Amino acid sequence: MRLNRTPDPLDRSARIGENDNWDKIEDNLKRVDKTVSDLVLESGGTSNLEVVQARGGKPVLNDRLNSIDSRLADEATQRENAIDSLESKKANKDDVNNQLNDISVYQINKNKGKLDETFMSDKFLQQMAGNTPVNAIPGKNSLVNNQLTEKAVTMNKTNFVEVVSDNLFNSLDVLKNSAFSVNTGLPNNSNNNNLSGFIPVNNGDDYSYKNVTRVGYYDDKYDFISYTQLDMQEVTEKTPNNATYIRAVVANSNLDTAQINKGSLKDFDFFNVRIPNYASSNELARVLISSNAPYVPNVNTQDNRVEFYAPFFIVQSKTRIQFDSDITIPLDGAGAHQYILYNTKTKSFRALRSSQEKNIDENELLLMMINRKTAFDVYKVFASFAYTVDGVDLIEPKINDIVDNKISQIEEFGNDTAFAISTEDIEGWYEADENETYDLFDYDTTKSNDMNAVFEALETNHPDFLTIENLGKDSSDEHYVFKIKTKPIFTEVPNYNKPKPKILIVSGLHAGSEKVSIFSVYYFLKHLCEDWQNDKFLEYLRHNVEFEIIYNANPWGFDGGDFRRNYNMVDLNRNFDYNWSEHGEGTNTYTGPYAFSEVEAQYVRDMILNNLDAMFFIDYHTNGSSGDDYDSLMWISLGDGPINNDNATNAARYTISKATREFVNRYNQPSDEGIFGYTTKGNSSRLSRSYALSQGVPACTLECMRKFPNDQDYNNPNAVKASTEYLINFLLNLVKEFRYNNVRKIG
């Protein structure tokens, strides 16, 4: 503390400074007094300052020491407990070694290092390489389009495609040239057959089949259970109690007529699907392609559009809409998935990205669903009709057609052309004689001897043109089978070796129920004999084409023995030596014990073998399913292979298309029912048509109608008249096509 100095005691300011000094001294004395008082009071008034500080706030020093001892003892106890705990956790060496031997992958910290192949089993390495299945569930959003193989995702594995047709068989989703092993259920090669995908069914329920060769049953893991051989009969079978799926084998010739219905057999409809919840009218509509259309619908990836070629029809349920002009539909940008839609109200087409599917209008029909990896890479199309992508069948490219365009046209006979075909005018359409009643025969009462008598009368009246040969008895040994030959007169030219056009016809292989075809053969020959002078078409066929015709190949069946089979209960049209194998004993399509076991089939075989220079062979039938719907009145099933060129295809397409228009105009038929028939292509096993092709003769199966849908009675004179006109015009169109493209292709 520094006090003020007083230089002059009498100076006023000096006296004030002196007074301040006294104030400071008094203040310091007070502070000292307080400190001493505090120390004395804290120690009870008996200790000095150092002792008081040592007590640490305790009344006596011993109390503070006892407090320190107690705290130290507590800490020591805690440390001893911690040491005991650590001691108890110390690992035993043997235990550690044993645990190391049992260590698992799950105990490895993957963040502390990297796993290599030495950690993996051989099986796991194979699974990683894709050689065996890996049973793992992919993570959400981990799969993309290009990781899926073709047809890996089928409709039964989706929750957005719903079957709405009664028919469960999808003819557009099959493995071609395939069936399944009756031992393993696995697919195997089978020419001219088609194997369906897995069709979901209810176990223990009834399912009905028509035009299906065989059905296999599979459990929920797709393991094979058993099979039933159906041989194209109309049957109802109960699925096994453990069956979840079925697979069907269908011949090429039955692809468009096969059906599988739950419960009893329903009226035929085509397989249809829809996408629920997006529109009220969104069934996958069927597009019927006219046989007169140049191409089937095409997805054009280069121009990013879909093309429909006229004439074609859009059909949904009972609605049929006809289009006479080509339609082009631009796709909706580069979207991966596209819907092709037709609006029945605005009569317009459009494409819509699948991401906008909720914008489908209730009046729009769904025609196609196109799945694309990119705008130029279409990998799947859902449609109820045939289609191409950039002109190529996405399911199975038509290799034979491509090869045919590459190989040379080789003539089998002559120098420049295959046949000596007259150039007389046969352009136009033959119209059946309006003065002819076509009522000579009755389906129920006319017998085979009655048929023989009218043909014999033609021979008697026209012996220079027509001759009948008795081939021998049928398998019943009760009836005879006859063959008719016509003899057109040609001017012979020396050293000219081109054969005359010759057409072979057999009818009545299924004579018991298919009589209209036999009746129309008679009227065809009757018109050739009696009316040729008044008709240029008949004149041409009589004088320029040879015919050999077995008009009733199964007289026992014709007389009521069986609707389809011969006396030995054999389907004659399954007895020919083309991919023959025995099956179906006791069924309507029994093949017989061996190829050509039946004498009736031998007669047809010999006619083919004795006329290998024939221009064409026709197996003529009556379509047993015709009469109820217009689109099945006529059917032409074409052979497939290097010997069957485009002549038959063009003739078939034009005949059915033109016959439709003629029947509308002259037979009082409706104009809004589309085409009155269809064509198919393929070489089914054991058929007469397929056998002829195997011998180098172009061939087809030609089927006429039983009646028009608006007629009351089957097999009526109107149907016979129309079928006669149909047969004659198909013959004329064949000749015209061979004349324009006068060659038989061989490969």
C-alpha positions in Angstrom: 0.0 0.0 0.0 1.5 3.4 -1.0 0.6 6.4 1.2 0.5 10.0 0.0 3.4 12.3 0.9 2.9 15.7 2.7 5.5 18.3 1.7 3.7 21.2 3.3 1.6 20.5 6.4 -0.1 23.8 6.1 -1.1 23.4 2.5 -4.8 22.6 2.1 -4.3 19.9 -0.6 -1.6 18.4 1.6 -4.0 18.1 4.5 -6.5 16.4 2.3 -3.9 13.8 1.2 -3.0 13.1 4.8 -6.6 12.4 5.6 -6.7 9.9 2.7 -3.7 8.0 4.1 -5.5 7.5 7.3 -8.5 6.1 5.4 -6.4 3.6 3.6 -4.7 2.4 6.9 -8.0 1.9 8.5 -9.3 -0.2 5.6 -6.3 -2.5 5.6 -6.6 -3.0 9.3 -10.2 -4.1 8.9 -9.3 -6.7 6.2 -6.5 -8.2 8.4 -8.9 -8.3 11.3 -11.6 -10.2 9.2 -9.1 -12.8 7.9 -7.8 -13.5 11.4 -11.4 -13.7 12.7 -12.3 -16.2 9.9 -9.4 -18.5 10.7 -9.9 -18.4 14.4 -13.7 -19.1 14.0 -13.1 -22.1 11.5 -10.7 -23.8 13.9 -12.7 -23.2 17.0 -10.5 -20.3 17.9 -7.4 -22.4 18.8 -5.3 -23.1 15.7 -2.9 -21.1 13.6 -3.5 -20.4 9.9 -1.4 -23.3 8.5 -3.2 -25.8 10.7 -6.6 -24.5 9.7 -5.7 -24.8 6.0 -4.5 -28.4 6.6 -7.9 -29.5 8.0 -9.5 -28.8 4.6 -12.7 -27.6 6.1 -13.0 -30.4 8.6 -13.3 -29.6 12.4 -10.2 -31.5 13.1 -7.4 -32.8 10.9 -8.2 -36.5 11.7 -11.6 -36.1 10.1 -10.0 -35.1 6.9 -7.5 -37.9 7.0 -10.3 -40.5 7.6 -12.2 -39.1 4.6 -9.2 -39.5 2.4 -8.6 -43.1 3.6 -12.2 -44.0 2.9 -12.1 -42.7 -0.7 -8.8 -44.5 -1.4 -10.3 -47.8 -0.1 -13.3 -47.4 -2.4 -11.1 -46.9 -5.4 -8.9 -49.8 -4.5 -12.0 -52.1 -4.3 -13.2 -50.9 -7.7 -9.7 -51.6 -9.3 -9.6 -55.1 -7.7 -13.0 -55.9 -9.1 -12.0 -54.7 -12.6 -8.9 -56.9 -12.4 -10.9 -59.9 -11.3 -13.3 -59.3 -14.3 -10.4 -59.2 -16.8 -8.9 -62.3 -15.3 -12.2 -64.2 -15.8 -12.3 -63.2 -19.4 -8.8 -64.3 -20.3 -8.9 -66.8 -23.2 -7.8 -70.4 -22.8 -5.2 -71.3 -25.4 -6.9 -74.7 -26.3 -10.3 -73.0 -26.5 -9.0 -70.4 -28.9 -7.4 -73.0 -31.2 -10.7 -75.0 -31.3 -12.7 -71.9 -32.1 -10.3 -70.9 -34.9 -10.9 -74.3 -36.5 -14.7 -73.7 -36.6 -14.6 -70.1 -37.7 -17.2 -69.3 -40.5 -17.4 -66.8 -43.4 -20.0 -64.8 -41.4 -17.3 -64.0 -38.7 -14.9 -62.5 -41.3 -14.9 -58.7 -41.4 -15.2 -58.1 -45.2 -14.0 -54.4 -44.6 -10.6 -55.6 -43.3 -9.7 -57.4 -46.5 -10.8 -59.0 -49.8 -12.2 -62.5 -50.5 -10.8 -64.5 -53.4 -11.7 -67.8 -55.1 -9.9 -69.8 -52.5 -12.8 -69.0 -50.1 -15.3 -70.5 -52.6 -16.5 -74.1 -53.1 -16.3 -75.7 -56.6 -20.1 -75.7 -56.8 -20.3 -72.0 -55.9 -17.7 -71.2 -58.6 -19.7 -73.1 -61.2 -22.8 -71.2 -60.1 -21.0 -67.9 -60.5 -20.0 -69.0 -64.0 -23.6 -69.8 -64.9 -23.1 -73.6 -65.3 -25.6 -74.5 -62.5 -28.5 -72.7 -61.0 -28.0 -70.2 -58.2 -30.9 -70.3 -55.8 -30.9 -66.6 -54.9 -33.6 -63.9 -54.9 -32.4 -60.9 -57.0 -32.4 -57.6 -55.3 -35.1 -55.0 -56.0 -34.5 -53.3 -59.4 -31.5 -55.5 -60.0 -32.7 -57.1 -63.3 -32.9 -55.2 -66.6 -34.2 -56.2 -70.0 -30.9 -57.3 -71.5 -30.4 -59.8 -68.7 -33.6 -61.7 -69.7 -33.4 -64.5 -72.3 -36.1 -64.8 -75.0 -39.4 -66.0 -73.6 -37.9 -66.1 -70.0 -40.9 -64.2 -68.7 -44.2 -65.9 -69.7 -47.7 -64.6 -69.0 -48.2 -67.0 -66.1 -45.3 -65.4 -64.4 -46.8 -61.9 -64.7 -49.5 -60.2 -62.7 -50.5 -57.7 -65.4 -51.6 -60.0 -68.3 -54.9 -61.9 -67.9 -56.4 -64.5 -70.3 -59.9 -63.5 -71.2 -60.7 -66.1 -73.9 -62.3 -69.5 -73.3 -59.5 -71.0 -75.3 -56.4 -71.5 -73.3 -54.2 -72.5 -76.2 -52.0 -69.7 -77.7 -51.0 -70.7 -81.2 -48.5 -67.9 -81.4 -46.5 -68.9 -78.3 -45.2 -72.4 -79.2 -41.9 -74.2 -79.8 -42.1 -75.1 -83.5 -41.1 -78.6 -84.7 -41.2 -79.8 -81.1 -43.2 -82.1 -78.8 -42.4 -83.6 -75.4 -41.0 -86.9 -74.3 -43.6 -89.2 -72.9 -40.9 -90.5 -70.5 -39.5 -87.2 -69.1 -41.9 -84.5 -70.3 -38.9 -82.6 -71.7 -39.1 -81.0 -75.2 -37.8 -83.0 -78.1 -37.7 -82.6 -81.8 -40.8 -83.5 -83.7 -41.3 -82.3 -87.3 -44.5 -80.5 -88.1 -45.6 -80.4 -84.4 -45.7 -77.5 -82.0 -45.3 -77.5 -78.2 -47.2 -75.0 -76.1 -45.8 -73.2 -73.1 -46.9 -74.1 -69.6 -50.6 -73.4 -69.3 -51.8 -73.0 -65.7 -54.7 -75.3 -64.7 -56.6 -76.3 -61.5 -55.7 -79.7 -60.3 -58.5 -82.3 -60.3 -60.7 -80.2 -62.7 -62.1 -81.2 -66.1 -60.5 -79.7 -69.2 -61.7 -80.3 -72.8 -59.5 -80.6 -75.9 -60.0 -80.4 -79.6 -57.4 -80.9 -82.4 -54.7 -81.5 -79.7 -52.4 -84.5 -80.3 -51.1 -84.9 -76.7 -51.2 -83.2 -73.4 -48.7 -83.5 -70.5 -49.2 -82.7 -66.9 -46.7 -80.9 -64.6 -46.6 -80.0 -60.9 -45.9 -76.6 -59.4 -42.2 -77.0 -59.8 -42.6 -77.9 -63.5 -41.7 -81.5 -62.9 -43.4 -84.0 -65.3 -46.2 -86.1 -63.9 -47.9 -88.0 -66.8 -49.5 -87.5 -70.2 -52.6 -88.4 -72.2 -52.5 -89.2 -75.9 -55.5 -87.4 -77.5 -54.8 -87.8 -81.2 -56.9 -84.7 -82.1 -60.1 -86.2 -80.7 -62.7 -84.0 -78.9 -62.3 -85.3 -75.3 -62.6 -84.1 -71.7 -59.9 -85.2 -69.3 -59.5 -84.6 -65.5 -56.2 -83.2 -64.5 -54.2 -85.1 -61.9 -54.6 -84.0 -58.3 -51.0 -82.7 -58.2 -51.0 -80.9 -61.6 -50.5 -77.2 -61.8 -49.6 -76.8 -65.5 -50.2 -78.6 -68.8 -48.4 -78.5 -72.1 -50.1 -79.4 -75.4 -48.7 -80.9 -78.6 -50.5 -79.6 -81.7 -49.8 -80.4 -85.4 -49.1 -77.6 -87.8 -52.3 -78.2 -89.6 -54.3 -77.7 -86.4 -52.6 -74.5 -85.0 -55.5 -72.3 -85.9 -58.2 -74.7 -84.8 -56.8 -76.3 -81.6 -58.6 -75.4 -78.4 -58.3 -76.1 -74.7 -61.3 -75.2 -72.5 -61.9 -75.5 -68.8 -64.9 -77.7 -68.2 -66.8 -78.7 -71.3 -65.9 -77.8 -74.9 -66.9 -74.3 -75.8 -67.6 -72.5 -79.1 -64.2 -71.9 -80.7 -62.5 -68.6 -80.0 -58.9 -67.5 -80.4 -56.6 -67.1 -77.5 -57.0 -63.5 -76.1 -55.4 -61.6 -73.2 -55.9 -58.2 -71.6 -54.2 -55.9 -69.2 -56.5 -55.4 -66.2 -57.1 -52.0 -64.6 -55.9 -49.9 -67.6 -59.1 -49.7 -69.6 -62.5 -51.3 -69.7 -62.2 -52.4 -73.3 -58.6 -53.6 -73.4 -58.7 -57.2 -74.6 -55.9 -58.1 -76.9 -58.0 -57.9 -80.1 -57.5 -60.4 -82.9 -56.4 -59.1 -86.3 -57.5 -61.4 -89.3 -55.1 -61.1 -92.2 -56.8 -61.6 -95.6 -55.2 -64.2 -97.8 -55.2 -61.4 -100.4 -53.0 -59.1 -98.3 -49.3 -59.0 -99.5 -47.8 -59.3 -96.0 -48.6 -59.8 -92.4 -48.3 -56.8 -90.0 -44.7 -55.6 -89.7 -42.8 -53.8 -87.0 -40.4 -51.5 -88.9 -37.6 -50.6 -86.6 -35.8 -48.4 -89.2 -38.7 -46.1 -89.6 -40.0 -46.6 -86.0 -43.5 -47.6 -87.0 -45.9 -50.5 -87.3 -47.4 -51.4 -90.7 -50.7 -53.2 -91.4 -51.4 -54.3 -95.0 -54.9 -54.3 -96.5 -57.2 -56.0 -96.6 -57.4 -57.0 -92.9 -60.0 -57.1 -90.1 -59.9 -56.2 -86.4 -62.1 -58.6 -84.4 -63.1 -58.4 -80.8 -65.8 -60.7 -79.5 -68.6 -60.3 -82.2 -67.3 -57.0 -83.6 -65.5 -57.2 -87.0 -64.1 -54.1 -88.6 -62.7 -54.2 -92.1 -59.8 -52.1 -93.5 -59.2 -51.8 -97.2 -56.2 -49.5 -97.1 -52.8 -50.0 -95.6 -52.3 -48.5 -92.1 -49.0 -47.0 -90.8 -48.7 -46.3 -87.1 -45.7 -44.2 -85.9 -44.3 -45.5 -82.6 -44.3 -43.2 -79.5 -40.7 -42.0 -79.6 -37.9 -44.4 -78.4 -39.9 -45.8 -75.5 -38.8 -49.4 -74.7 -42.4 -50.8 -74.5 -45.2 -49.8 -76.8 -48.9 -50.5 -77.0 -50.6 -50.4 -80.5 -54.2 -49.3 -80.0 -57.3 -48.8 -82.2 -60.1 -46.5 -81.0 -63.5 -47.8 -82.1 -65.1 -44.5 -81.5 -62.7 -42.2 -83.3 -61.7 -45.0 -85.8 -58.0 -44.1 -85.3 -54.8 -45.9 -84.5 -52.0 -44.8 -82.2 -48.9 -46.1 -80.3 -48.6 -45.5 -76.6 -45.6 -45.9 -74.3 -46.2 -48.4 -71.6 -45.4 -45.8 -69.0 -48.6 -44.0 -70.1 -50.7 -47.1 -70.0 -53.3 -45.6 -67.6 -54.2 -43.2 -70.4 -55.7 -46.0 -72.5 -59.2 -44.9 -73.5 -62.1 -47.2 -72.7 -62.9 -47.3 -76.5 -59.4 -48.5 -77.5 -58.7 -52.0 -78.5 -55.2 -53.4 -77.7 -53.7 -54.8 -80.9 -50.1 -55.4 -80.0 -47.6 -55.0 -77.2 -44.0 -54.5 -78.4 -41.1 -54.9 -76.0 -37.8 -53.3 -77.1 -34.3 -53.1 -75.7 -33.7 -50.1 -77.9 -35.7 -48.5 -80.8 -33.9 -50.9 -83.1 -33.9 -54.1 -81.0 -37.3 -55.7 -80.6 -37.1 -58.8 -78.5 -40.7 -59.7 -77.9 -44.2 -58.9 -79.3 -47.5 -59.9 -77.8 -50.1 -60.3 -80.5 -52.9 -62.7 -81.4 -51.9 -62.8 -85.1 -48.9 -63.5 -87.2 -46.4 -60.6 -87.6 -42.9 -59.8 -88.7 -40.1 -57.5 -87.4 -38.3 -55.8 -90.3 -39.9 -58.4 -92.6 -38.7 -61.4 -90.7 -40.7 -63.8 -88.5 -39.5 -63.0 -85.0 -40.4 -66.5 -83.7 -39.0 -68.6 -86.6 -37.5 -67.0 -89.7 -38.8 -68.6 -92.8 -35.5 -70.1 -93.9 -37.0 -72.1 -96.7 -38.3 -68.9 -98.3 -34.9 -67.2 -98.0 -33.2 -70.2 -99.5 -35.7 -70.4 -102.3 -34.8 -66.9 -103.4 -31.2 -67.9 -103.6 -31.4 -71.2 -105.5 -31.9 -71.4 -109.2 -35.2 -72.5 -110.7 -34.5 -76.0 -112.1 -36.9 -77.5 -114.5 -37.6 -81.1 -113.9 -38.9 -81.7 -117.4 -38.1 -80.1 -120.8 -35.8 -77.2 -121.7 -37.4 -73.9 -120.7 -40.6 -74.8 -118.8 -41.8 -77.7 -116.8 -45.2 -78.3 -118.6 -46.8 -77.7 -121.9 -49.5 -75.3 -120.7 -51.9 -73.7 -123.1 -52.0 -69.9 -123.4 -55.8 -69.8 -124.0 -57.7 -67.1 -122.1 -58.8 -68.3 -118.7 -58.8 -64.9 -116.9 -61.9 -64.4 -114.7 -64.0 -66.5 -112.4 -66.1 -69.6 -113.2 -69.7 -69.3 -112.1 -71.6 -72.5 -111.3 -74.5 -73.3 -113.6 -77.7 -71.6 -112.4 -79.8 -74.2 -114.3 -78.3 -77.0 -112.3 -80.2 -78.0 -109.2 -77.3 -79.8 -107.4 -79.8 -81.9 -105.5 -79.1 -85.3 -107.1 -77.7 -86.7 -103.8 -79.0 -87.0 -100.3 -76.5 -87.1 -97.4 -78.4 -89.8 -95.4 -79.7 -92.0 -98.2 -77.3 -91.9 -101.1 -75.0 -94.9 -101.0 -71.6 -95.7 -102.6 -73.3 -97.8 -105.3 -75.5 -94.8 -106.2 -72.3 -92.7 -106.6 -70.7 -95.4 -108.8 -73.8 -95.5 -111.0 -73.8 -91.8 -111.8 -70.1 -91.8 -112.6 -70.5 -94.9 -114.8 -73.2 -93.0 -116.6 -70.8 -90.3 -117.4 -68.3 -92.8 -118.8 -71.0 -94.5 -120.9 -72.1 -91.1 -122.4 -68.5 -89.8 -122.9 -66.2 -92.8 -123.5 -63.7 -90.8 -125.6 -63.1 -88.4 -122.7 -63.6 -90.3 -119.5 -62.7 -93.8 -118.4 -63.1 -95.6 -115.1 -60.7 -98.1 -113.6 -61.7 -100.6 -110.9 -58.8 -100.6 -108.5 -60.1 -103.4 -106.3 -62.0 -104.0 -103.2 -61.8 -101.9 -100.0 -60.7 -103.3 -96.6 -64.2 -104.6 -95.9 -64.1 -106.8 -99.1 -67.6 -105.5 -99.8 -67.1 -102.4 -101.9 -64.9 -101.5 -104.9 -62.7 -98.4 -105.2 -62.6 -96.7 -108.6 -60.3 -94.2 -110.4 -61.4 -91.9 -113.2 -59.1 -90.7 -115.9 -59.8 -87.9 -118.4 -58.2 -87.9 -121.9 -57.8 -84.4 -123.4 -56.7 -84.5 -127.0 -53.4 -82.7 -127.8 -51.6 -82.1 -131.0 -48.4 -84.1 -130.8 -45.1 -82.4 -131.7 -42.1 -84.6 -132.6 -39.1 -84.3 -130.1 -41.2 -82.2 -127.7 -41.0 -83.9 -124.3 -42.8 -81.4 -122.0 -45.6 -83.2 -120.3 -49.2 -82.1 -120.3 -50.5 -80.6 -117.0 -51.8 -83.4 -114.9 -53.6 -83.0 -111.6 -54.3 -85.9 -109.2 -57.3 -85.8 -106.9 -58.4 -88.1 -104.1 -61.7 -87.5 -102.2 -63.5 -89.5 -99.6 -60.7 -90.6 -97.3 -63.0 -89.6 -94.5 -66.1 -90.4 -96.6 -68.4 -91.2 -93.7 -69.0 -87.5 -92.7 -67.4 -85.6 -95.6 -69.7 -86.2 -98.6 -70.1 -82.7 -100.1 -66.5 -83.0 -101.5 -67.5 -86.2 -103.3 -70.7 -84.8 -104.6 -68.9 -81.7 -105.9 -66.3 -83.9 -107.7 -69.2 -85.5 -109.6 -70.7 -82.1 -110.7 -67.2 -81.0 -111.7 -66.8 -84.0 -114.1 -70.4 -83.7 -115.2 -69.9 -80.0 -116.2 -66.6 -81.0 -118.0 -68.5 -83.6 -120.0 -71.7 -81.8 -120.8 -71.2 -78.0 -120.5 -67.7 -77.3 -121.9 -69.0 -76.0 -125.2 -70.8 -73.1 -123.4 -68.1 -72.1 -121.0 -64.5 -71.1 -121.7 -63.2 -72.3 -118.3 -64.7 -75.8 -118.6 -63.4 -75.9 -122.2 -59.9 -75.1 -121.1 -59.8 -77.7 -118.3 -61.3 -80.4 -120.5 -58.9 -80.0 -123.4 -55.7 -78.8 -121.7 -55.4 -80.7 -118.4 -55.3 -84.4 -117.5 -57.1 -85.5 -114.4 -56.8 -88.7 -112.4 -59.4 -88.9 -109.6 -60.2 -91.5 -106.9 -63.6 -90.0 -106.1 -64.6 -92.2 -103.1 -61.6 -93.7 -101.4 -63.6 -95.1 -98.4 -66.9 -96.6 -99.7 -67.5 -98.6 -96.5 -67.3 -95.4 -94.5 -69.5 -93.6 -97.0 -72.2 -96.1 -96.5 -72.3 -95.4 -92.8 -69.7 -97.8 -91.5 -67.8 -95.0 -89.6 -67.8 -91.2 -89.9 -64.0 -91.1 -90.4 -62.3 -94.5 -90.4 -62.3 -97.5 -92.7 -63.5 -101.0 -92.0 -60.3 -101.8 -90.0 -60.9 -98.7 -87.8 -57.9 -96.9 -89.4 -57.9 -93.2 -90.3 -56.8 -93.6 -93.9 -55.2 -90.1 -94.0 -52.9 -91.2 -91.2 -51.7 -94.3 -93.0 -49.2 -92.8 -95.5 -45.5 -93.3 -95.2 -44.3 -89.9 -94.3 -42.8 -89.6 -90.8 -45.1 -92.5 -90.0 -45.2 -94.0 -86.5 -48.0 -96.0 -84.9 -50.3 -94.3 -82.4 -53.9 -93.8 -81.5 -55.2 -97.4 -81.6 -58.9 -97.3 -80.7 -59.1 -93.6 -81.5 -60.6 -91.7 -84.6 -57.1 -91.0 -85.9 -55.5 -94.5 -85.5 -52.6 -94.8 -87.9 -52.9 -98.5 -88.5 -50.2 -101.1 -87.5 -47.8 -99.9 -90.2 -47.6 -97.5 -93.1 -49.8 -98.4 -96.0 -51.4 -101.3 -94.0 -54.7 -100.3 -95.6 -55.5 -101.2 -99.2 -57.4 -97.9 -99.7 -54.2 -95.9 -98.9 -52.2 -98.2 -101.2 -54.5 -97.2 -104.1 -53.8 -93.6 -103.5 -50.0 -94.3 -103.1 -50.0 -96.1 -106.5 -51.7 -93.3 -108.2 -49.0 -90.9 -107.0 -46.1 -93.2 -107.8 -47.4 -93.9 -111.3 -47.7 -90.1 -112.0 -44.6 -88.5 -110.5 -44.7 -86.1 -113.4 -48.0 -84.7 -112.2 -48.2 -80.9 -111.8 -50.2 -81.2 -108.5 -51.9 -83.5 -106.0 -55.1 -82.5 -104.1 -56.4 -84.3 -101.1 -60.0 -83.1 -101.2 -62.1 -83.0 -98.0 -65.2 -81.4 -96.5 -64.3 -79.2 -93.6 -66.0 -80.9 -90.6 -66.0 -77.7 -88.6 -67.5 -75.5 -91.2 -71.0 -74.1 -91.3 -71.3 -72.1 -88.1 -68.7 -69.3 -88.7 -67.8 -67.6 -91.9 -64.1 -67.6 -91.3 -63.8 -71.4 -91.5 -66.0 -72.2 -94.6 -63.0 -73.0 -96.8 -59.5 -74.2 -95.8 -56.5 -74.9 -97.9 -53.5 -76.5 -96.1 -50.4 -76.2 -98.2 -47.4 -78.5 -98.1 -44.1 -77.0 -97.1 -40.7 -77.7 -98.6 -38.5 -77.1 -101.6 -40.8 -78.9 -104.1 -43.8 -76.8 -103.2 -43.3 -73.4 -104.7 -45.3 -70.2 -104.6 -47.8 -71.4 -107.3 -50.0 -73.2 -104.9 -49.7 -70.4 -102.3 -50.9 -67.8 -104.7 -53.6 -69.9 -106.1 -54.9 -70.7 -102.6 -54.9 -67.1 -101.4 -56.6 -65.8 -104.5 -59.2 -68.6 -104.6 -60.4 -68.1 -101.0 -60.4 -64.3 -101.3 -62.2 -64.2 -104.6 -64.7 -66.9 -103.6 -65.6 -64.8 -100.6 -66.5 -61.9 -102.8 -68.4 -64.1 -105.2 -70.4 -65.7 -102.4 -71.3 -62.3 -101.0 -72.4 -61.0 -104.4 -74.2 -64.1 -105.8 -75.0 -66.3 -102.8 -76.7 -63.7 -100.6 -74.0 -63.8 -97.9 -73.1 -60.8 -95.6 -70.4 -58.5 -96.6 -69.1 -57.7 -93.1 -67.9 -61.2 -92.1 -64.3 -60.9 -93.5 -62.7 -63.7 -95.5 -64.7 -67.0 -95.6 -61.8 -69.2 -95.0 -58.0 -69.5 -94.3 -54.8 -71.2 -95.4 -52.1 -73.0 -93.4 -48.8 -74.5 -94.3 -46.8 -77.5 -93.1 -46.1 -81.2 -93.7 -48.0 -83.1 -91.1 -47.0 -86.7 -90.5 -48.7 -89.6 -92.2 -50.9 -87.5 -94.5 -51.4 -88.3 -98.2 -50.5 -84.7 -99.0 -47.2 -85.0 -97.2 -46.4 -88.3 -98.9 -47.0 -86.8 -102.3 -44.6 -84.0 -101.5 -42.0 -86.5 -100.3 -42.2 -88.1 -103.8 -41.6 -84.7 -105.5 -45.2 -83.8 -106.4 -46.5 -80.4 -105.2 -49.6 -81.0 -103.0 -52.2 -79.5 -100.7 -55.3 -80.4 -98.7 -58.4 -78.7 -100.1 -61.5 -78.5 -97.9 -64.9 -77.2 -98.9 -67.9 -76.3 -96.8 -70.9 -78.2 -95.3 -73.2 -75.2 -95.5 -73.3 -71.4 -95.2 -74.0 -70.1 -91.7 -77.3 -68.6 -92.8 -78.5 -72.0 -94.3 -80.5 -74.2 -92.1 -79.4 -77.7 -93.3 -76.0 -79.1 -93.6 -74.9 -80.7 -96.9 -77.6 -78.9 -98.8 -77.6 -78.3 -102.6 -76.5 -74.7 -102.1 -73.3 -75.9 -100.3 -72.7 -78.5 -103.1 -73.1 -75.8 -105.7 -70.7 -73.4 -104.0 -68.2 -76.2 -103.3 -68.3 -77.2 -107.0 -67.5 -73.6 -108.0 -64.8 -73.4 -105.4 -63.1 -76.6 -106.7 -63.2 -75.6 -110.3 -61.8 -72.2 -109.7 -59.0 -73.5 -107.5 -58.0 -75.9 -110.4 -58.1 -72.9 -112.8 -56.0 -70.8 -110.5 -53.5 -73.5 -110.1 -53.1 -73.8 -113.9 -52.8 -70.0 -114.2 -50.1 -69.8 -111.5 -48.1 -72.6 -113.1 -48.4 -71.0 -116.4 -47.1 -67.6 -115.1 -44.3 -69.3 -113.2 -44.0 -72.5 -115.2 -41.5 -74.4 -113.1 -41.3 -76.9 -110.3 -38.6 -76.0 -107.8 -36.4 -78.7 -106.4 -33.7 -78.2 -103.8 
